[in-house]
Amino acid sequence: MSKKKIVIFLAIIALFIIVLTVLVNLWVKGIIPMQIARLSATAYFNIKYPKAEMKFEDIEWASVFNDYLIYFRDKDNKRWGFTIGPRYFPVSLGQGLFGFEEEYNEKYSK
C-alpha cells in the first residue's frame, strides 16, 4: 500500500471517530433525544388528534419523572403538558395524555 493510501485511510478513520464522538456527546447531553421527542409527539398528535391542531411549545428534562416534559398549545390556545420517555429514545407519551383525550373526545366527537 502506498503512503498516500495509508494517509487517506487514517484520515477517514480519524474523521469517523470525531463524528462518532460528537454524535454520542449530543445524544448523552439530551440534544438528539429532545428532537426525537419533539418529532414523535408532534407526529402522534397530528395523526391521532388532528382537530386539536397541537403546536409544539417547549421540552425539558424532568428528573422527578425520569422523563422529558413536553408542552403543546391547542388551537384554543390551551397549554398542555405531557411526559415522554424513555430518556435516550423518547417516543412514548405518558402522564397528561388521558386528560387531553377526554377533553378532545368531548369536544370533537359530537
C-alpha positions as CSV (number, residue, x, y, z in Angstrom):
1,M,0.0,0.0,0.0
2,S,1.3,3.4,-0.8
3,K,1.9,6.2,1.7
4,K,-0.9,8.3,0.1
5,K,-3.5,5.5,0.6
6,I,-2.4,4.9,4.2
7,V,-2.7,8.7,5.0
8,I,-6.2,8.8,3.4
9,F,-7.2,5.6,5.3
10,L,-6.0,7.1,8.6
11,A,-7.7,10.4,7.9
12,I,-11.0,8.6,7.2
13,I,-10.7,6.7,10.4
14,A,-9.9,9.9,12.4
15,L,-12.9,11.6,10.8
16,F,-15.2,8.7,11.6
17,I,-14.0,8.7,15.3
18,I,-14.6,12.5,15.6
19,V,-18.1,12.3,14.1
20,L,-19.0,9.4,16.3
21,T,-17.7,11.2,19.4
22,V,-19.8,14.3,18.6
23,L,-22.9,12.2,18.0
24,V,-22.5,10.3,21.2
25,N,-21.9,13.6,23.1
26,L,-25.1,15.1,21.6
27,W,-27.1,12.0,22.5
28,V,-25.9,11.8,26.1
29,K,-26.5,15.5,26.7
30,G,-30.0,15.1,25.5
31,I,-30.0,17.3,22.4
32,I,-30.8,14.4,20.0
33,P,-33.4,12.8,22.3
34,M,-35.2,16.1,22.7
35,Q,-35.5,16.3,18.9
36,I,-36.7,12.7,18.7
37,A,-39.3,13.5,21.4
38,R,-40.5,16.6,19.6
39,L,-40.8,14.8,16.3
40,S,-42.6,11.7,17.7
41,A,-45.0,13.7,19.8
42,T,-45.9,16.1,17.1
43,A,-46.5,13.3,14.6
44,Y,-48.6,11.5,17.2
45,F,-50.9,14.5,17.8
46,N,-51.1,15.3,14.1
47,I,-52.2,11.8,13.2
48,K,-54.4,10.9,16.2
49,Y,-55.8,14.3,17.2
50,P,-55.8,16.4,14.1
51,K,-58.7,18.7,15.1
52,A,-56.8,20.0,18.1
53,E,-54.1,21.4,15.9
54,M,-51.4,21.0,18.5
55,K,-48.3,23.2,18.2
56,F,-45.1,22.3,19.9
57,E,-44.0,24.8,22.5
58,D,-41.2,23.5,24.8
59,I,-39.4,20.5,26.1
60,E,-37.3,20.0,29.3
61,W,-35.8,17.1,31.3
62,A,-37.7,16.3,34.5
63,S,-35.6,14.2,36.8
64,V,-38.6,13.8,39.1
65,F,-40.4,11.7,36.5
66,N,-37.2,10.4,34.9
67,D,-38.7,11.6,31.6
68,Y,-39.0,14.7,29.5
69,L,-41.8,17.2,29.9
70,I,-43.1,18.3,26.6
71,Y,-45.6,21.2,26.1
72,F,-48.0,21.9,23.3
73,R,-50.8,24.5,22.7
74,D,-54.0,23.6,21.0
75,K,-56.0,25.7,18.6
76,D,-57.9,27.3,21.5
77,N,-54.5,28.4,23.0
78,K,-54.8,26.0,25.9
79,R,-51.4,24.7,27.1
80,W,-51.0,21.0,27.6
81,G,-48.1,19.2,29.3
82,F,-47.1,15.6,28.9
83,T,-44.3,13.3,29.9
84,I,-42.5,11.5,27.2
85,G,-39.8,8.8,27.6
86,P,-37.6,6.9,28.0
87,R,-34.6,9.1,28.4
88,Y,-32.4,8.2,25.4
89,F,-35.2,7.4,22.8
90,P,-38.3,9.2,23.9
91,V,-41.2,8.0,21.8
92,S,-43.8,7.1,24.5
93,L,-46.2,9.7,25.8
94,G,-47.3,9.3,29.4
95,Q,-48.9,11.4,32.0
96,G,-51.2,14.1,30.8
97,L,-52.5,12.2,27.8
98,F,-55.7,10.8,29.4
99,G,-57.0,14.2,30.4
100,F,-56.3,15.5,26.9
101,E,-58.0,12.5,25.3
102,E,-61.1,13.0,27.5
103,E,-61.4,16.7,26.6
104,Y,-60.7,16.0,22.9
105,N,-63.4,13.4,22.7
106,E,-65.9,15.6,24.5
107,K,-65.2,18.5,22.2
108,Y,-64.9,16.7,18.8
109,S,-67.0,13.6,19.0
110,K,-70.3,15.4,18.6
